[in-house]
């Protein structure tokens, strides 16, 4: 279980250093196996925008880009596949020093295959934000060019903890915050949950049927309309990455964020893909199959609990959703599940 110092501080005032917090967690019984500093972005990395991209004349994989750092346009040679014109990216200026476990290096003006390069555009891995080194980190387009990236992406400390089996409340940030508040005397601050208006149920009035209450004592679902799939806000993406969760889109990220915050798993279905607008919580039939979100085909048995529509299983309860009912780029209406399954 990964706990973020920055995320935890939303629920309890942390007037202690990251190392002192690690000692507190250990004293209350939550063993800290590892401590990592993340988002330690060096001075000299600024927000920049790629104005143009052309192929390097002496290389098959390098590109030559014109990059605006807010005060001047620089020529940067880059090997990332996504250094496309129009992208906003982190730019390490000449003189920026990167330090890692293997040592340090400083960005200098150089020539790559005979073409001058005046800085380096960065991936998330190079900035210590995640292990993603597949391409440049793409920043929100409205971030101001020339602004130090540190002003947008704050540093954090992440604790890799091992909750004991009798303390499942430690599998979320609020659960850990309770013990930290008790140990330090600080006030606990819960997230404000606002009431929302419920419109007519209409065609969804018979949404949920549970036929295996011994395996699912409680199942709730809500239909949410007017959804627009897009990336999550940067603060949410940073929080999820710190907790070891890969951001996907706003709907999926919200379900993961709530789970890491409150310890309550959620699952979202694209409502179009639920046959007859039904959710039936039942045991699987012998020989039934489901293709899960990992792309694998699983054979089901009657000992397994599934979430099904009127025709087929759409999720393995409490384990994984199905490939054919998941959130898609054109999803506009979701059925949001919050349930309790027999552990």
PETA-V722089 format. One line per field, one symbol per residue. psi: psi as a letter, one per 30 degrees, with the letter a starting at -180 (. if undefined). A space follows every 50 residues. Layout:
psi: ???
This chain:
psi: kkkkeeeefffkjjhlleeeeeeeeeeffjkjfkkkklhiklkfklklkk elklkkfgkffllkkkkjgfflklkkkkgkfghkkfkklkkjlkfkkkka ffallkklklkjhgkkkhakkkleefggeagjgfakkklkfgkkkfkkff fejlllkkkjliklfgiffggleeeeeeeeeeffglkkjlkkjkllkkak ebfgfhekkjfifffifkkllkkklgkjklllleeeeeeeeeggkkkdle eeeeeeeeefefgjklkkkjffgjkghkkjjlklkkfllkjlfgfkkkkl lffkklklafelkfljkgdkllegglklfgkfkljkkjlkkk.
